[in-house]
Amino acid sequence: MLGTASGIASSASASSRVLSPLARAFASPRVAGLLFTLPAIALVCLVIVLPLLQSFYFSFTNWKGAHADWVGIANYSQMLADPELRRSLINSMLIFVSIPFGMIGPFVTAYLLYQGFPGVRLMRSLIFAPTALSWIVIGMVARELLANRGPLNGMLDAVGLEAVSRNWLADSSWALLAVIIAFNAAMWGVNTIIFLTGLSTIDKSTIEAARLDGAAGGQVLWYIILPSMRRFVEFVFIITVVVSFTGLFGLIYVMTGGGPGSATMTLDFAVWRRAFSTGSFGTGAAIGISLMVLTLGCVALIRLISGRRID
Amino acid sequence: MVLDDLAPSQKLNRTTIVPFVVVALVAAASVAPFLYLVTISLLPSTTGGFGALWGRLFSTVPVATYLVNSGIVSGGATLIVLIVSCMAGYGFSKLRFFGSNAVLLAIIACISVPLATTIIPNYFNFARAGGVGTFWGPIVMYAAGATPFATVLMSNFFRGIPDELVESAVMDGATYWQIFTAIMARLAMPALMTVGVLSFLDTWNDLLVGLLFLPDPEMRTISVGIAALQGVRSTNIEMILTGSLLSAIPPIIAFLLFEKYLVAGITAGISK
């Protein structure tokens, strides 16, 4: 294989005896390395690093589109006093708290898939498939299922539970619960696949040995499988938290629009609402920066709890 | 971490029947929303008979244009990410220069910068550069957003390729550019598939950037176009659901074709 590869390379070099200035620059490994990485560096600097610094600066101003005056930490200090933003923060934290519970289903699903039975591959694909759907589609379906004259209320009425049925998304506490359930349900598939990947890394002979020594299924799960799944549990927790903090805009936009009132607003939705619907770009920037700090803080906390060095 | 070595399919017996039934129920629940959308879109509704919703959707909403727009935006962004991350991955792992490790670490750190944190300045920067209301604006935006993770993925891939391969090609007189196009980019095909499918799904399925960067109704992506139908009084809910099913067809096809690459991409972030 090495021979073929260098063969290709030498025939390529033979065809271009006269080197252009750019080709000569590519001759030094260091210069070539810089040139190869330059497009990525430029893209990241212009669209991530620079805007991050700008956002940080604007979060200390009262920028409303035309001119920005320095207001110090006013945007930050007012955040907790603002009922809508306080609500958004509480909602983000409630979703955070829901995630460990939401991880149980995927873990059990992965564990059962791991046991092996006919049709296991097909079922794995079907469970993973909703990962391809956008939050728009998921939000539309959830909204329709919970609509006033939707299937859920229809079923409740059919079994004589008319008293329970309601306009779920118009009721502020139920609406948030509905968003939380829709979010965790949508993450079920991808989290199952990650847990399954983790289970497949466990050495089967260890489990066999424990079984032969008379360990019960529960003991094997508790003493062998769970400890070796630690980093996968941590990984699922972290990515689910990050998605819930930073990626729920689309779901909330179509499912509830943040309402009723601000009952289902999260911080990433609040950035959009403040900046692009009310024009308070300074406040929006401050929410965006707080969101990033909060996300990094929660990720660090999860790593701390799972007893690993933060790196 | 290959998923293909799942436990060999055992026969259904007393110990496997319970897992089988429980998982089958989960699988059924996973496809239920999809089947629900298919049923709604085909059933006769207030507007016509069997399948009439699809006809009405295409005749009253410019969904064909939306699909083309989404194709342009996600195709363009994916192409840029593939080229940029493949080059950068090769550079960072095989052609180290002064400070290259520090730069790679900085790019890794950029993975944790949320879109919501940078979207406001980005919007104004792109507006000033003339990128709002054009396709190149969102294409560059999406490409940049996907670049950090893709670069890390490609760097990890190239690190697994022996340095001797580059060295022997240099001995034979090849330039680094030739080594890249003739050897490296070809070897990287599986990793590029992963980067491509992740980037395509993220871009196709996003709402926020499309909503802000493509204000002209003619230029809407399918996600934005479908979300916008909600506000239109004359469209009924069945048609909106049919539209969202339509928007999901390309991602579902991508999923069916590239499932294993998607799994590889999602689990690539697990720290050792």
Chai-1 contact restraints between the chains, C-beta under 6 A:
chainA,res_idxA,chainB,res_idxB,connection_type,confidence,min_distance_angstrom,max_distance_angstrom,comment,restraint_id
A,A5,B,L165,contact,1.0,0.0,6.0,A-B,restraint_1
A,A5,B,I183,contact,1.0,0.0,6.0,A-B,restraint_2
A,S6,B,S168,contact,1.0,0.0,6.0,A-B,restraint_3
A,S6,B,A169,contact,1.0,0.0,6.0,A-B,restraint_4
A,S6,B,D172,contact,1.0,0.0,6.0,A-B,restraint_5
A,I8,B,A182,contact,1.0,0.0,6.0,A-B,restraint_6
A,A9,B,A169,contact,1.0,0.0,6.0,A-B,restraint_7
A,A9,B,D172,contact,1.0,0.0,6.0,A-B,restraint_8
A,A9,B,A174,contact,1.0,0.0,6.0,A-B,restraint_9
A,A9,B,Q178,contact,1.0,0.0,6.0,A-B,restraint_10
A,A9,B,I179,contact,1.0,0.0,6.0,A-B,restraint_11
A,A9,B,A182,contact,1.0,0.0,6.0,A-B,restraint_12
A,S10,B,D172,contact,1.0,0.0,6.0,A-B,restraint_13
A,S10,B,G173,contact,1.0,0.0,6.0,A-B,restraint_14
A,A12,B,Q178,contact,1.0,0.0,6.0,A-B,restraint_15
A,A12,B,A182,contact,1.0,0.0,6.0,A-B,restraint_16
A,S13,B,G173,contact,1.0,0.0,6.0,A-B,restraint_17
A,S13,B,A174,contact,1.0,0.0,6.0,A-B,restraint_18
A,S13,B,Q178,contact,1.0,0.0,6.0,A-B,restraint_19
A,A23,B,T175,contact,1.0,0.0,6.0,A-B,restraint_20
A,F26,B,T175,contact,1.0,0.0,6.0,A-B,restraint_21
A,F26,B,Y176,contact,1.0,0.0,6.0,A-B,restraint_22
A,F26,B,W177,contact,1.0,0.0,6.0,A-B,restraint_23
A,P29,B,L95,contact,1.0,0.0,6.0,A-B,restraint_24
A,R30,B,F97,contact,1.0,0.0,6.0,A-B,restraint_25
A,A32,B,L95,contact,1.0,0.0,6.0,A-B,restraint_26
A,A32,B,Y176,contact,1.0,0.0,6.0,A-B,restraint_27
A,G33,B,G91,contact,1.0,0.0,6.0,A-B,restraint_28
A,G33,B,L95,contact,1.0,0.0,6.0,A-B,restraint_29
A,G33,B,F97,contact,1.0,0.0,6.0,A-B,restraint_30
A,G33,B,S100,contact,1.0,0.0,6.0,A-B,restraint_31
A,L34,B,F97,contact,1.0,0.0,6.0,A-B,restraint_32
A,F36,B,M87,contact,1.0,0.0,6.0,A-B,restraint_33
A,F36,B,Y90,contact,1.0,0.0,6.0,A-B,restraint_34
A,F36,B,G91,contact,1.0,0.0,6.0,A-B,restraint_35
A,T37,B,A88,contact,1.0,0.0,6.0,A-B,restraint_36
A,T37,B,G91,contact,1.0,0.0,6.0,A-B,restraint_37
A,T37,B,F92,contact,1.0,0.0,6.0,A-B,restraint_38
A,P39,B,V84,contact,1.0,0.0,6.0,A-B,restraint_39
A,A40,B,V84,contact,1.0,0.0,6.0,A-B,restraint_40
A,A40,B,A88,contact,1.0,0.0,6.0,A-B,restraint_41
A,A40,B,T147,contact,1.0,0.0,6.0,A-B,restraint_42
A,A40,B,T151,contact,1.0,0.0,6.0,A-B,restraint_43
A,L43,B,A144,contact,1.0,0.0,6.0,A-B,restraint_44
A,L43,B,T147,contact,1.0,0.0,6.0,A-B,restraint_45
A,V44,B,I107,contact,1.0,0.0,6.0,A-B,restraint_46
A,V44,B,C110,contact,1.0,0.0,6.0,A-B,restraint_47
A,V44,B,T147,contact,1.0,0.0,6.0,A-B,restraint_48
A,V47,B,A144,contact,1.0,0.0,6.0,A-B,restraint_49
A,I48,B,C110,contact,1.0,0.0,6.0,A-B,restraint_50
A,I48,B,V113,contact,1.0,0.0,6.0,A-B,restraint_51
A,P51,B,T118,contact,1.0,0.0,6.0,A-B,restraint_52
A,P51,B,P121,contact,1.0,0.0,6.0,A-B,restraint_53
A,P51,B,N122,contact,1.0,0.0,6.0,A-B,restraint_54
A,L52,B,V113,contact,1.0,0.0,6.0,A-B,restraint_55
A,L52,B,T118,contact,1.0,0.0,6.0,A-B,restraint_56
A,Q54,B,P121,contact,1.0,0.0,6.0,A-B,restraint_57
A,S55,B,T117,contact,1.0,0.0,6.0,A-B,restraint_58
A,S55,B,T118,contact,1.0,0.0,6.0,A-B,restraint_59
A,S55,B,P121,contact,1.0,0.0,6.0,A-B,restraint_60
A,T109,B,V26,contact,1.0,0.0,6.0,A-B,restraint_61
A,L112,B,P19,contact,1.0,0.0,6.0,A-B,restraint_62
A,L112,B,V22,contact,1.0,0.0,6.0,A-B,restraint_63
A,L112,B,V23,contact,1.0,0.0,6.0,A-B,restraint_64
A,L113,B,V23,contact,1.0,0.0,6.0,A-B,restraint_65
A,Q115,B,P19,contact,1.0,0.0,6.0,A-B,restraint_66
A,G116,B,A7,contact,1.0,0.0,6.0,A-B,restraint_67
A,G116,B,Q10,contact,1.0,0.0,6.0,A-B,restraint_68
A,F117,B,Q10,contact,1.0,0.0,6.0,A-B,restraint_69
A,F117,B,T16,contact,1.0,0.0,6.0,A-B,restraint_70
A,F117,B,P19,contact,1.0,0.0,6.0,A-B,restraint_71
A,F117,B,F20,contact,1.0,0.0,6.0,A-B,restraint_72
A,P118,B,S9,contact,1.0,0.0,6.0,A-B,restraint_73
A,V120,B,L6,contact,1.0,0.0,6.0,A-B,restraint_74
A,M123,B,V23,contact,1.0,0.0,6.0,A-B,restraint_75
A,M123,B,A27,contact,1.0,0.0,6.0,A-B,restraint_76
A,L126,B,A27,contact,1.0,0.0,6.0,A-B,restraint_77
A,L126,B,S30,contact,1.0,0.0,6.0,A-B,restraint_78
A,L126,B,V31,contact,1.0,0.0,6.0,A-B,restraint_79
A,I127,B,V26,contact,1.0,0.0,6.0,A-B,restraint_80
A,I127,B,A27,contact,1.0,0.0,6.0,A-B,restraint_81
A,I127,B,S30,contact,1.0,0.0,6.0,A-B,restraint_82
A,P130,B,S30,contact,1.0,0.0,6.0,A-B,restraint_83
A,A132,B,P251,contact,1.0,0.0,6.0,A-B,restraint_84
A,A132,B,I252,contact,1.0,0.0,6.0,A-B,restraint_85
A,A132,B,F255,contact,1.0,0.0,6.0,A-B,restraint_86
A,L133,B,A248,contact,1.0,0.0,6.0,A-B,restraint_87
A,S134,B,N205,contact,1.0,0.0,6.0,A-B,restraint_88
A,S134,B,S223,contact,1.0,0.0,6.0,A-B,restraint_89
A,I136,B,L207,contact,1.0,0.0,6.0,A-B,restraint_90
A,I136,B,S223,contact,1.0,0.0,6.0,A-B,restraint_91
A,I136,B,I226,contact,1.0,0.0,6.0,A-B,restraint_92
A,I136,B,A227,contact,1.0,0.0,6.0,A-B,restraint_93
A,V137,B,S244,contact,1.0,0.0,6.0,A-B,restraint_94
A,V137,B,A248,contact,1.0,0.0,6.0,A-B,restraint_95
A,M140,B,S244,contact,1.0,0.0,6.0,A-B,restraint_96
A,V141,B,P33,contact,1.0,0.0,6.0,A-B,restraint_97
A,I193,B,V263,contact,1.0,0.0,6.0,A-B,restraint_98
A,T197,B,M1,contact,1.0,0.0,6.0,A-B,restraint_99
A,T197,B,T267,contact,1.0,0.0,6.0,A-B,restraint_100
A,F235,B,I270,contact,1.0,0.0,6.0,A-B,restraint_101
A,T246,B,P114,contact,1.0,0.0,6.0,A-B,restraint_102
A,F249,B,L208,contact,1.0,0.0,6.0,A-B,restraint_103
A,G250,B,L207,contact,1.0,0.0,6.0,A-B,restraint_104
A,V254,B,A227,contact,1.0,0.0,6.0,A-B,restraint_105
A,D268,B,A116,contact,1.0,0.0,6.0,A-B,restraint_106
A,V271,B,A116,contact,1.0,0.0,6.0,A-B,restraint_107
A,A275,B,I120,contact,1.0,0.0,6.0,A-B,restraint_108
A,F281,B,I120,contact,1.0,0.0,6.0,A-B,restraint_109
A,G284,B,I120,contact,1.0,0.0,6.0,A-B,restraint_110
A,A285,B,I120,contact,1.0,0.0,6.0,A-B,restraint_111
A,G288,B,A116,contact,1.0,0.0,6.0,A-B,restraint_112
A,G288,B,T117,contact,1.0,0.0,6.0,A-B,restraint_113
A,L291,B,P114,contact,1.0,0.0,6.0,A-B,restraint_114
A,L291,B,A116,contact,1.0,0.0,6.0,A-B,restraint_115
A,M292,B,P114,contact,1.0,0.0,6.0,A-B,restraint_116
A,M292,B,T117,contact,1.0,0.0,6.0,A-B,restraint_117
